[in-house]
Amino acid sequence: MNWNELQNARLAVIARLSEKLPGLGRTALMKLCYFLQQLRRVPLGYHFTLYAYGPFDPDVLADLDAVEALGGVKSHLVYYPSTYGYQIEAGERSSRVQETGQEFLKKYRVDIEWVVSEFANSNAADLELASTIVYADAEIGRVSSKEPLSTLVQMVRDVKPHFSEFQIHQRAEELLSKGILRQVRADFAPSSKSIQSNVQRHGH
């Protein structure tokens, strides 16, 4: 795939995700592109690194701007009690943008539908946590054989201290049970129910 084909594919994917999930935020879009590439091996060519809100590549936002300039999406500024964000939805020329990458969309249709279905109901905080867990799982795979789930939980806790150990463990167990995590095992790791019991017992 040459650069023009890759660019058309990326823009088409962003337009398709925005069409499937109206009201999508920028953080959510970032994480869905990460999941497509990392979990489903969709060759988007992004280079994600771990930032404050999980895996991040500025090229995703640059591509979003390009799609918006083409009329494939439109975004609205939304104010919340303590912050603000953007909501993205399909633009008037969404179909045309998708047509430029129609072969790519057709080839990876099942993968896009899987990501949309799996994470459609996730908010920004859950996507931040889930994507960081997946990122940590991939990092374990680069340096060692399978590790206990508790090792991954500690890795995520070290970089995401605003999530409790219970929250991380519970979400990691869910991802592991679905076969999404590939480099950890449940052996010798306390269950989330055990962690919750310990937390309640000690009054924390």
TORPA-4810 file (N, C-alpha, C, O; in nm, 3 decimals):
<nodes>
NODE_1_0.085_-0.119_0.000_0.000_0.000_0.000_0.088_0.124_0.000_0.172_0.141_0.088_M
NODE_2_0.070_0.212_-0.099_0.150_0.334_-0.102_0.091_0.439_-0.007_-0.013_0.418_0.055_N
NODE_3_0.160_0.554_0.003_0.119_0.655_0.101_-0.021_0.708_0.072_-0.099_0.726_0.165_W
NODE_4_-0.053_0.734_-0.053_-0.185_0.787_-0.086_-0.295_0.688_-0.051_-0.401_0.726_-0.001_N
NODE_5_-0.271_0.562_-0.077_-0.368_0.458_-0.042_-0.386_0.447_0.108_-0.497_0.433_0.158_E
NODE_6_-0.274_0.455_0.181_-0.281_0.450_0.327_-0.358_0.569_0.382_-0.442_0.554_0.470_L
NODE_7_-0.331_0.687_0.330_-0.400_0.807_0.375_-0.550_0.797_0.348_-0.631_0.831_0.434_Q
NODE_8_-0.586_0.752_0.229_-0.727_0.735_0.196_-0.794_0.634_0.289_-0.909_0.651_0.329_N
NODE_9_-0.720_0.529_0.323_-0.773_0.426_0.412_-0.797_0.484_0.552_-0.902_0.460_0.613_A
NODE_10_-0.701_0.558_0.602_-0.716_0.618_0.734_-0.835_0.711_0.741_-0.915_0.705_0.835_R
NODE_11_-0.848_0.798_0.640_-0.957_0.894_0.639_-1.092_0.824_0.628_-1.190_0.864_0.690_L
NODE_12_-1.095_0.718_0.549_-1.218_0.642_0.533_-1.259_0.574_0.664_-1.377_0.572_0.698_A
NODE_13_-1.162_0.521_0.737_-1.190_0.456_0.865_-1.245_0.558_0.965_-1.341_0.530_1.036_V
NODE_14_-1.185_0.675_0.970_-1.232_0.780_1.063_-1.375_0.821_1.027_-1.459_0.838_1.115_I
NODE_15_-1.401_0.836_0.898_-1.537_0.871_0.855_-1.636_0.761_0.891_-1.747_0.789_0.934_A
NODE_16_-1.596_0.636_0.874_-1.684_0.523_0.905_-1.712_0.514_1.055_-1.826_0.493_1.096_R
NODE_17_-1.609_0.530_1.137_-1.629_0.526_1.283_-1.720_0.639_1.329_-1.805_0.620_1.416_L
NODE_18_-1.703_0.756_1.270_-1.786_0.871_1.307_-1.931_0.850_1.265_-2.023_0.898_1.331_S
NODE_19_-1.950_0.779_1.157_-2.085_0.747_1.110_-2.150_0.643_1.201_-2.268_0.653_1.234_E
NODE_20_-2.071_0.543_1.241_-2.124_0.435_1.324_-2.151_0.479_1.467_-2.242_0.429_1.533_K
NODE_21_-2.070_0.574_1.516_-2.079_0.617_1.656_-2.094_0.769_1.663_-2.000_0.838_1.703_L
NODE_22_-2.209_0.822_1.626_-2.228_0.968_1.633_-2.211_1.020_1.775_-2.258_0.958_1.871_P
NODE_23_-2.142_1.133_1.788_-2.113_1.187_1.920_-1.981_1.138_1.976_-1.947_1.166_2.091_G
NODE_24_-1.907_1.066_1.894_-1.775_1.016_1.932_-1.683_1.132_1.968_-1.682_1.235_1.901_L
NODE_25_-1.606_1.115_2.075_-1.509_1.217_2.114_-1.372_1.189_2.055_-1.348_1.080_2.002_G
NODE_26_-1.282_1.286_2.063_-1.148_1.268_2.007_-1.071_1.158_2.079_-0.999_1.079_2.017_R
NODE_27_-1.086_1.153_2.211_-1.018_1.049_2.288_-1.068_0.911_2.247_-0.990_0.818_2.229_T
NODE_28_-1.200_0.900_2.231_-1.257_0.772_2.191_-1.209_0.732_2.052_-1.175_0.616_2.029_A
NODE_29_-1.206_0.826_1.960_-1.158_0.797_1.825_-1.014_0.747_1.829_-0.980_0.650_1.762_L
NODE_30_-0.931_0.812_1.907_-0.791_0.772_1.921_-0.780_0.627_1.967_-0.704_0.548_1.911_M
NODE_31_-0.859_0.593_2.069_-0.851_0.458_2.125_-0.908_0.353_2.030_-0.856_0.241_2.024_K
NODE_32_-1.013_0.387_1.957_-1.068_0.291_1.862_-0.970_0.262_1.749_-0.958_0.148_1.705_L
NODE_33_-0.899_0.364_1.703_-0.795_0.342_1.602_-0.684_0.254_1.659_-0.630_0.169_1.589_C
NODE_34_-0.650_0.275_1.786_-0.548_0.192_1.851_-0.594_0.048_1.859_-0.518_-0.044_1.827_Y
NODE_35_-0.719_0.026_1.900_-0.771_-0.110_1.911_-0.775_-0.179_1.774_-0.742_-0.297_1.762_F
NODE_36_-0.814_-0.105_1.672_-0.816_-0.163_1.537_-0.678_-0.212_1.497_-0.663_-0.321_1.443_L
NODE_37_-0.578_-0.131_1.524_-0.442_-0.164_1.483_-0.380_-0.271_1.572_-0.319_-0.365_1.522_Q
NODE_38_-0.396_-0.257_1.704_-0.330_-0.348_1.797_-0.402_-0.482_1.813_-0.339_-0.587_1.815_Q
NODE_39_-0.534_-0.476_1.823_-0.609_-0.599_1.851_-0.653_-0.672_1.726_-0.662_-0.795_1.725_L
NODE_40_-0.682_-0.597_1.618_-0.734_-0.660_1.497_-0.635_-0.659_1.381_-0.664_-0.707_1.272_R
NODE_41_-0.519_-0.603_1.407_-0.411_-0.599_1.307_-0.453_-0.527_1.177_-0.410_-0.564_1.068_R
NODE_42_-0.537_-0.425_1.191_-0.574_-0.344_1.075_-0.456_-0.251_1.047_-0.420_-0.172_1.134_V
NODE_43_-0.396_-0.256_0.930_-0.270_-0.184_0.903_-0.291_-0.035_0.875_-0.285_0.010_0.761_P
NODE_44_-0.315_0.040_0.982_-0.336_0.184_0.968_-0.203_0.262_0.968_-0.200_0.379_0.930_L
NODE_45_-0.097_0.198_1.011_0.034_0.261_1.005_0.060_0.368_1.109_0.151_0.449_1.093_G
NODE_46_-0.019_0.370_1.217_0.005_0.468_1.323_0.115_0.416_1.417_0.143_0.296_1.423_Y
NODE_47_0.176_0.508_1.490_0.281_0.474_1.586_0.240_0.526_1.723_0.270_0.640_1.760_H
NODE_48_0.174_0.442_1.797_0.120_0.482_1.927_0.225_0.471_2.037_0.300_0.373_2.044_F
NODE_49_0.228_0.571_2.123_0.308_0.568_2.244_0.216_0.603_2.360_0.108_0.658_2.340_T
NODE_50_0.260_0.572_2.481_0.174_0.591_2.598_0.186_0.734_2.650_0.294_0.779_2.689_L
NODE_51_0.073_0.804_2.651_0.066_0.941_2.702_-0.029_0.945_2.822_-0.072_0.841_2.872_Y
NODE_52_-0.061_1.064_2.866_-0.142_1.082_2.988_-0.275_1.009_2.982_-0.320_0.954_3.083_A
NODE_53_-0.340_1.007_2.865_-0.472_0.945_2.855_-0.468_0.814_2.778_-0.568_0.773_2.718_Y
NODE_54_-0.354_0.748_2.780_-0.343_0.619_2.713_-0.267_0.630_2.581_-0.205_0.733_2.554_G
NODE_55_-0.271_0.526_2.499_-0.200_0.524_2.371_-0.240_0.643_2.284_-0.358_0.677_2.272_P
NODE_56_-0.139_0.706_2.222_-0.164_0.831_2.149_-0.071_0.842_2.029_0.047_0.807_2.038_F
NODE_57_-0.124_0.891_1.918_-0.044_0.927_1.802_-0.105_1.054_1.744_-0.222_1.052_1.704_D
NODE_58_-0.030_1.164_1.738_-0.086_1.290_1.688_-0.135_1.281_1.544_-0.217_1.363_1.501_P
NODE_59_-0.087_1.181_1.469_-0.131_1.167_1.331_-0.281_1.136_1.322_-0.345_1.170_1.223_D
NODE_60_-0.336_1.072_1.426_-0.480_1.044_1.425_-0.558_1.175_1.424_-0.655_1.189_1.350_V
NODE_61_-0.515_1.271_1.506_-0.584_1.400_1.511_-0.562_1.479_1.383_-0.652_1.551_1.337_L
NODE_62_-0.443_1.466_1.325_-0.416_1.533_1.197_-0.508_1.476_1.088_-0.560_1.549_1.004_A
NODE_63_-0.526_1.345_1.091_-0.615_1.282_0.994_-0.760_1.321_1.019_-0.837_1.339_0.924_D
NODE_64_-0.798_1.335_1.145_-0.933_1.382_1.177_-0.956_1.521_1.120_-1.061_1.549_1.063_L
NODE_65_-0.858_1.608_1.136_-0.869_1.744_1.080_-0.884_1.737_0.928_-0.960_1.815_0.870_D
NODE_66_-0.813_1.645_0.864_-0.820_1.632_0.719_-0.959_1.585_0.676_-1.014_1.634_0.577_A
NODE_67_-1.014_1.490_0.750_-1.148_1.441_0.719_-1.250_1.553_0.735_-1.342_1.568_0.654_V
NODE_68_-1.233_1.632_0.840_-1.326_1.743_0.863_-1.315_1.847_0.752_-1.416_1.902_0.708_E
NODE_69_-1.195_1.875_0.706_-1.174_1.971_0.598_-1.241_1.925_0.469_-1.283_2.006_0.387_A
NODE_70_-1.249_1.793_0.451_-1.313_1.735_0.332_-1.464_1.724_0.347_-1.534_1.686_0.253_L
NODE_71_-1.516_1.756_0.465_-1.659_1.746_0.490_-1.705_1.607_0.529_-1.824_1.579_0.532_G
NODE_72_-1.608_1.519_0.560_-1.643_1.382_0.598_-1.696_1.372_0.739_-1.775_1.282_0.769_G
NODE_73_-1.654_1.462_0.826_-1.706_1.469_0.963_-1.728_1.615_0.999_-1.677_1.706_0.932_V
NODE_74_-1.803_1.636_1.103_-1.816_1.769_1.162_-1.809_1.752_1.313_-1.855_1.651_1.367_K
NODE_75_-1.751_1.849_1.381_-1.733_1.839_1.526_-1.796_1.959_1.595_-1.804_2.068_1.539_S
NODE_76_-1.839_1.936_1.718_-1.903_2.039_1.797_-1.832_2.048_1.932_-1.800_1.946_1.993_H
NODE_77_-1.809_2.169_1.977_-1.751_2.191_2.108_-1.860_2.172_2.213_-1.968_2.230_2.203_L
NODE_78_-1.830_2.089_2.313_-1.927_2.059_2.419_-1.864_2.095_2.553_-1.750_2.058_2.581_V
NODE_79_-1.938_2.168_2.635_-1.888_2.209_2.766_-1.944_2.117_2.875_-2.062_2.085_2.877_Y
NODE_80_-1.854_2.077_2.965_-1.890_1.995_3.080_-1.865_2.078_3.206_-1.808_2.187_3.197_Y
NODE_81_-1.906_2.028_3.324_-1.890_2.107_3.447_-1.749_2.160_3.473_-1.732_2.273_3.519_P
NODE_82_-1.647_2.080_3.443_-1.511_2.123_3.474_-1.417_2.123_3.354_-1.298_2.150_3.368_S
NODE_83_-1.471_2.093_3.236_-1.384_2.088_3.119_-1.469_2.102_2.992_-1.587_2.136_2.999_T
NODE_84_-1.410_2.076_2.879_-1.484_2.078_2.754_-1.424_1.973_2.660_-1.313_1.924_2.683_Y
NODE_85_-1.497_1.940_2.557_-1.447_1.842_2.462_-1.519_1.858_2.329_-1.599_1.950_2.311_G
NODE_86_-1.489_1.769_2.238_-1.549_1.773_2.105_-1.630_1.647_2.080_-1.590_1.537_2.118_Y
NODE_87_-1.742_1.664_2.017_-1.821_1.550_1.971_-1.817_1.548_1.819_-1.836_1.651_1.753_Q
NODE_88_-1.792_1.431_1.765_-1.774_1.415_1.621_-1.890_1.335_1.563_-1.937_1.239_1.625_I
NODE_89_-1.936_1.374_1.449_-2.038_1.297_1.379_-2.013_1.306_1.229_-1.932_1.386_1.182_E
NODE_90_-2.084_1.222_1.155_-2.064_1.218_1.010_-2.100_1.352_0.946_-2.198_1.416_0.985_A
NODE_91_-2.021_1.393_0.849_-2.047_1.516_0.775_-2.123_1.487_0.647_-2.152_1.372_0.615_G
NODE_92_-2.156_1.592_0.574_-2.235_1.578_0.453_-2.163_1.498_0.344_-2.227_1.438_0.257_E
NODE_93_-2.030_1.496_0.350_-1.953_1.425_0.246_-1.887_1.298_0.302_-1.786_1.252_0.250_R
NODE_94_-1.947_1.244_0.407_-1.893_1.122_0.468_-1.885_1.007_0.369_-1.783_0.938_0.362_S
NODE_95_-1.991_0.987_0.292_-1.993_0.876_0.196_-1.883_0.890_0.092_-1.821_0.792_0.052_S
NODE_96_-1.858_1.013_0.050_-1.754_1.036_-0.052_-1.615_1.006_0.004_-1.532_0.946_-0.064_R
NODE_97_-1.591_1.047_0.128_-1.462_1.017_0.191_-1.444_0.866_0.206_-1.336_0.813_0.184_V
NODE_98_-1.552_0.798_0.244_-1.543_0.653_0.259_-1.521_0.583_0.126_-1.456_0.478_0.121_Q
NODE_99_-1.573_0.639_0.019_-1.555_0.579_-0.113_-1.408_0.574_-0.155_-1.366_0.483_-0.225_E
NODE_100_-1.331_0.674_-0.110_-1.189_0.675_-0.148_-1.111_0.559_-0.086_-1.005_0.522_-0.135_T
NODE_101_-1.166_0.503_0.021_-1.101_0.388_0.084_-1.193_0.269_0.092_-1.184_0.188_0.184_G
NODE_102_-1.282_0.257_-0.007_-1.386_0.154_0.001_-1.331_0.012_0.001_-1.387_-0.075_0.068_Q
NODE_103_-1.223_-0.013_-0.071_-1.165_-0.148_-0.073_-1.109_-0.183_0.065_-1.124_-0.296_0.112_E
NODE_104_-1.046_-0.086_0.127_-0.991_-0.108_0.261_-1.104_-0.133_0.361_-1.097_-0.225_0.442_F
NODE_105_-1.209_-0.052_0.353_-1.324_-0.068_0.444_-1.390_-0.204_0.423_-1.434_-0.268_0.519_L
NODE_106_-1.397_-0.247_0.299_-1.457_-0.377_0.270_-1.372_-0.490_0.327_-1.425_-0.585_0.386_K
NODE_107_-1.242_-0.479_0.310_-1.151_-0.584_0.358_-1.155_-0.597_0.510_-1.147_-0.708_0.563_K
NODE_108_-1.166_-0.484_0.579_-1.160_-0.487_0.726_-1.295_-0.454_0.790_-1.301_-0.407_0.903_Y
NODE_109_-1.403_-0.480_0.717_-1.538_-0.450_0.765_-1.567_-0.522_0.897_-1.619_-0.461_0.991_R
NODE_110_-1.534_-0.649_0.904_-1.562_-0.727_1.025_-1.486_-0.671_1.145_-1.539_-0.665_1.255_V
NODE_111_-1.363_-0.629_1.123_-1.281_-0.575_1.233_-1.337_-0.442_1.283_-1.341_-0.418_1.403_D
NODE_112_-1.380_-0.358_1.191_-1.438_-0.230_1.230_-1.567_-0.252_1.307_-1.592_-0.187_1.408_I
NODE_113_-1.649_-0.345_1.259_-1.775_-0.374_1.328_-1.749_-0.432_1.466_-1.823_-0.403_1.561_E
NODE_114_-1.643_-0.514_1.478_-1.611_-0.571_1.609_-1.573_-0.462_1.708_-1.623_-0.460_1.821_W
NODE_115_-1.486_-0.370_1.667_-1.443_-0.263_1.755_-1.561_-0.175_1.796_-1.574_-0.137_1.913_V
NODE_116_-1.646_-0.142_1.700_-1.764_-0.060_1.730_-1.854_-0.132_1.830_-1.900_-0.071_1.926_V
NODE_117_-1.878_-0.260_1.808_-1.964_-0.337_1.897_-1.904_-0.353_2.036_-1.974_-0.340_2.137_S
NODE_118_-1.775_-0.381_2.041_-1.708_-0.409_2.169_-1.698_-0.286_2.257_-1.709_-0.296_2.379_E
NODE_119_-1.677_-0.169_2.197_-1.649_-0.050_2.278_-1.752_0.062_2.261_-1.728_0.174_2.305_F
NODE_120_-1.865_0.033_2.198_-1.965_0.136_2.172_-2.017_0.202_2.299_-2.047_0.322_2.298_A
NODE_121_-2.027_0.126_2.406_-2.084_0.180_2.530_-1.979_0.225_2.631_-2.012_0.255_2.746_N
NODE_122_-1.854_0.230_2.589_-1.747_0.272_2.679_-1.732_0.423_2.680_-1.734_0.487_2.575_S
NODE_123_-1.718_0.480_2.800_-1.692_0.624_2.808_-1.542_0.650_2.797_-1.463_0.556_2.785_N
NODE_124_-1.504_0.777_2.801_-1.363_0.813_2.780_-1.273_0.751_2.885_-1.162_0.707_2.854_A
NODE_125_-1.319_0.749_3.012_-1.236_0.693_3.119_-1.214_0.544_3.099_-1.103_0.494_3.120_A
NODE_126_-1.318_0.472_3.060_-1.304_0.328_3.038_-1.212_0.300_2.919_-1.131_0.207_2.923_D
NODE_127_-1.224_0.380_2.814_-1.137_0.362_2.698_-0.992_0.391_2.733_-0.901_0.324_2.685_L
NODE_128_-0.971_0.491_2.818_-0.836_0.521_2.866_-0.778_0.401_2.940_-0.664_0.361_2.917_E
NODE_129_-0.859_0.344_3.031_-0.813_0.231_3.110_-0.793_0.107_3.022_-0.689_0.043_3.028_L
NODE_130_-0.893_0.074_2.941_-0.884_-0.047_2.859_-0.767_-0.041_2.762_-0.696_-0.140_2.743_A
NODE_131_-0.746_0.074_2.700_-0.637_0.086_2.603_-0.501_0.079_2.672_-0.405_0.026_2.615_S
NODE_132_-0.491_0.132_2.794_-0.365_0.123_2.869_-0.338_-0.021_2.910_-0.223_-0.065_2.907_T
NODE_133_-0.441_-0.094_2.947_-0.426_-0.236_2.979_-0.377_-0.313_2.857_-0.286_-0.395_2.868_I
NODE_134_-0.437_-0.287_2.742_-0.395_-0.355_2.619_-0.251_-0.318_2.584_-0.173_-0.403_2.540_V
NODE_135_-0.216_-0.192_2.603_-0.079_-0.146_2.577_0.020_-0.218_2.669_0.125_-0.263_2.623_Y
NODE_136_-0.014_-0.231_2.797_0.073_-0.300_2.892_0.087_-0.447_2.855_0.195_-0.505_2.867_A
NODE_137_-0.021_-0.508_2.811_-0.018_-0.647_2.768_0.079_-0.665_2.652_0.156_-0.761_2.648_D
NODE_138_0.075_-0.572_2.557_0.166_-0.578_2.443_0.311_-0.560_2.486_0.402_-0.624_2.433_A
NODE_139_0.333_-0.471_2.583_0.469_-0.448_2.634_0.524_-0.573_2.701_0.642_-0.605_2.685_E
NODE_140_0.440_-0.644_2.775_0.483_-0.770_2.838_0.527_-0.868_2.730_0.627_-0.938_2.745_I
NODE_141_0.451_-0.873_2.621_0.485_-0.965_2.512_0.617_-0.934_2.446_0.680_-1.023_2.389_G
NODE_142_0.661_-0.809_2.453_0.787_-0.771_2.390_0.909_-0.813_2.472_1.018_-0.831_2.417_R
NODE_143_0.890_-0.829_2.602_1.007_-0.852_2.688_1.008_-0.986_2.759_1.112_-1.026_2.812_V
NODE_144_0.897_-1.057_2.763_0.896_-1.182_2.837_0.785_-1.273_2.788_0.704_-1.237_2.703_S
NODE_145_0.783_-1.394_2.847_0.673_-1.485_2.821_0.555_-1.444_2.908_0.561_-1.340_2.974_S
NODE_146_0.451_-1.521_2.909_0.330_-1.483_2.981_0.357_-1.457_3.129_0.430_-1.531_3.195_K
NODE_147_0.295_-1.351_3.178_0.308_-1.312_3.318_0.171_-1.322_3.385_0.068_-1.324_3.317_E
NODE_148_0.169_-1.330_3.519_0.041_-1.331_3.590_-0.033_-1.199_3.566_0.028_-1.095_3.542_P
NODE_149_-0.163_-1.206_3.574_-0.244_-1.086_3.554_-0.206_-0.978_3.655_-0.214_-0.859_3.625_L
NODE_150_-0.166_-1.019_3.774_-0.130_-0.922_3.878_-0.011_-0.836_3.837_0.000_-0.720_3.879_S
NODE_151_0.079_-0.891_3.754_0.192_-0.813_3.704_0.143_-0.699_3.615_0.189_-0.586_3.627_T
NODE_152_0.051_-0.730_3.527_-0.007_-0.629_3.440_-0.081_-0.523_3.522_-0.068_-0.403_3.496_L
NODE_153_-0.156_-0.567_3.619_-0.232_-0.473_3.704_-0.137_-0.373_3.769_-0.167_-0.253_3.774_V
NODE_154_-0.023_-0.421_3.820_0.072_-0.331_3.884_0.135_-0.235_3.784_0.157_-0.119_3.816_Q
NODE_155_0.162_-0.283_3.664_0.217_-0.196_3.559_0.121_-0.081_3.530_0.162_0.034_3.521_M
NODE_156_-0.006_-0.114_3.515_-0.106_-0.012_3.483_-0.125_0.082_3.603_-0.140_0.203_3.585_V
NODE_157_-0.125_0.026_3.721_-0.142_0.108_3.843_-0.029_0.209_3.856_-0.051_0.321_3.903_R
NODE_158_0.090_0.171_3.815_0.205_0.261_3.826_0.190_0.384_3.736_0.235_0.493_3.771_D
NODE_159_0.126_0.366_3.620_0.112_0.480_3.527_-0.025_0.544_3.535_-0.045_0.655_3.484_V
NODE_160_-0.120_0.476_3.598_-0.257_0.528_3.611_-0.303_0.518_3.757_-0.397_0.445_3.787_K
NODE_161_-0.238_0.592_3.847_-0.273_0.580_3.989_-0.412_0.632_4.023_-0.463_0.605_4.132_P
NODE_162_-0.475_0.706_3.931_-0.611_0.754_3.960_-0.715_0.643_3.943_-0.831_0.662_3.980_H
NODE_163_-0.674_0.528_3.888_-0.761_0.410_3.887_-0.720_0.320_4.002_-0.601_0.300_4.027_F
NODE_164_-0.818_0.265_4.073_-0.788_0.176_4.185_-0.741_0.040_4.133_-0.764_0.005_4.018_S
NODE_165_-0.674_-0.034_4.220_-0.631_-0.168_4.183_-0.751_-0.254_4.146_-0.744_-0.334_4.052_E
NODE_166_-0.859_-0.238_4.219_-0.979_-0.315_4.189_-1.034_-0.282_4.050_-1.069_-0.373_3.975_F
NODE_167_-1.041_-0.154_4.016_-1.090_-0.113_3.884_-1.005_-0.173_3.772_-1.057_-0.225_3.673_Q
NODE_168_-0.874_-0.165_3.790_-0.783_-0.217_3.687_-0.798_-0.368_3.674_-0.806_-0.421_3.563_I
NODE_169_-0.800_-0.436_3.789_-0.807_-0.581_3.787_-0.939_-0.629_3.727_-0.942_-0.724_3.649_H
NODE_170_-1.047_-0.564_3.762_-1.178_-0.603_3.711_-1.184_-0.587_3.559_-1.231_-0.676_3.488_Q
NODE_171_-1.136_-0.473_3.510_-1.139_-0.450_3.364_-1.044_-0.545_3.293_-1.075_-0.595_3.185_R
NODE_172_-0.928_-0.570_3.353_-0.832_-0.662_3.291_-0.889_-0.804_3.285_-0.869_-0.874_3.186_A
NODE_173_-0.958_-0.845_3.390_-1.021_-0.977_3.389_-1.124_-0.989_3.277_-1.133_-1.092_3.211_E
NODE_174_-1.201_-0.882_3.256_-1.301_-0.882_3.150_-1.233_-0.898_3.013_-1.277_-0.977_2.929_E
NODE_175_-1.127_-0.822_2.993_-1.055_-0.828_2.864_-0.989_-0.964_2.845_-0.985_-1.016_2.733_L
NODE_176_-0.937_-1.021_2.953_-0.873_-1.153_2.946_-0.976_-1.260_2.912_-0.950_-1.350_2.832_L
NODE_177_-1.094_-1.250_2.973_-1.198_-1.351_2.951_-1.248_-1.349_2.807_-1.298_-1.450_2.757_S
NODE_178_-1.234_-1.236_2.740_-1.278_-1.223_2.601_-1.166_-1.257_2.502_-1.186_-1.251_2.381_K
NODE_179_-1.051_-1.293_2.555_-0.940_-1.327_2.467_-0.868_-1.206_2.409_-0.790_-1.219_2.315_G
NODE_180_-0.895_-1.088_2.464_-0.834_-0.966_2.413_-0.691_-0.952_2.462_-0.604_-0.904_2.389_I
NODE_181_-0.665_-0.993_2.585_-0.528_-0.992_2.637_-0.460_-1.122_2.599_-0.519_-1.230_2.613_L
NODE_182_-0.337_-1.114_2.551_-0.269_-1.231_2.497_-0.142_-1.270_2.572_-0.091_-1.380_2.554_R
NODE_183_-0.092_-1.181_2.656_0.039_-1.204_2.717_0.034_-1.226_2.867_0.138_-1.234_2.933_Q
NODE_184_-0.086_-1.237_2.923_-0.099_-1.260_3.068_-0.187_-1.381_3.093_-0.264_-1.423_3.006_V
NODE_185_-0.175_-1.434_3.211_-0.256_-1.548_3.251_-0.319_-1.518_3.387_-0.269_-1.436_3.463_R
NODE_186_-0.428_-1.584_3.414_-0.499_-1.560_3.540_-0.433_-1.631_3.658_-0.460_-1.598_3.773_A
NODE_187_-0.347_-1.730_3.629_-0.284_-1.810_3.735_-0.215_-1.724_3.840_-0.144_-1.628_3.807_D
NODE_188_-0.237_-1.757_3.963_-0.169_-1.697_4.078_-0.206_-1.551_4.101_-0.149_-1.486_4.189_F
NODE_189_-0.300_-1.499_4.024_-0.342_-1.360_4.044_-0.471_-1.359_4.123_-0.561_-1.436_4.091_A
NODE_190_-0.484_-1.275_4.226_-0.609_-1.268_4.301_-0.721_-1.218_4.213_-0.699_-1.130_4.129_P
NODE_191_-0.840_-1.271_4.231_-0.953_-1.226_4.152_-0.996_-1.088_4.196_-0.963_-1.044_4.306_S
NODE_192_-1.070_-1.020_4.112_-1.118_-0.888_4.148_-1.210_-0.894_4.269_-1.216_-0.800_4.347_S
NODE_193_-1.282_-1.007_4.284_-1.369_-1.021_4.401_-1.287_-1.027_4.529_-1.326_-0.971_4.631_K
NODE_194_-1.171_-1.095_4.523_-1.083_-1.101_4.639_-1.028_-0.964_4.673_-1.022_-0.926_4.790_S
NODE_195_-0.988_-0.889_4.571_-0.937_-0.754_4.593_-1.044_-0.668_4.656_-1.018_-0.593_4.751_I
NODE_196_-1.166_-0.678_4.604_-1.275_-0.597_4.659_-1.300_-0.634_4.804_-1.324_-0.546_4.887_Q
NODE_197_-1.295_-0.765_4.836_-1.317_-0.808_4.974_-1.210_-0.752_5.066_-1.239_-0.708_5.177_S
NODE_198_-1.084_-0.754_5.019_-0.975_-0.700_5.101_-0.990_-0.551_5.123_-0.966_-0.501_5.233_N
NODE_199_-1.031_-0.480_5.018_-1.052_-0.336_5.030_-1.161_-0.306_5.131_-1.146_-0.218_5.216_V
NODE_200_-1.272_-0.381_5.122_-1.383_-0.359_5.215_-1.344_-0.395_5.358_-1.384_-0.328_5.453_Q
NODE_201_-1.264_-0.504_5.373_-1.224_-0.549_5.504_-1.137_-0.446_5.576_-1.146_-0.429_5.697_R
NODE_202_-1.052_-0.378_5.498_-0.961_-0.280_5.558_-1.019_-0.138_5.556_-0.954_-0.043_5.598_H
NODE_203_-1.141_-0.127_5.508_-1.208_0.003_5.514_-1.155_0.107_5.418_-1.167_0.226_5.446_G
NODE_204_-1.094_0.064_5.304_-1.040_0.158_5.206_-1.128_0.162_5.084_-1.100_0.235_4.989_H
</nodes>
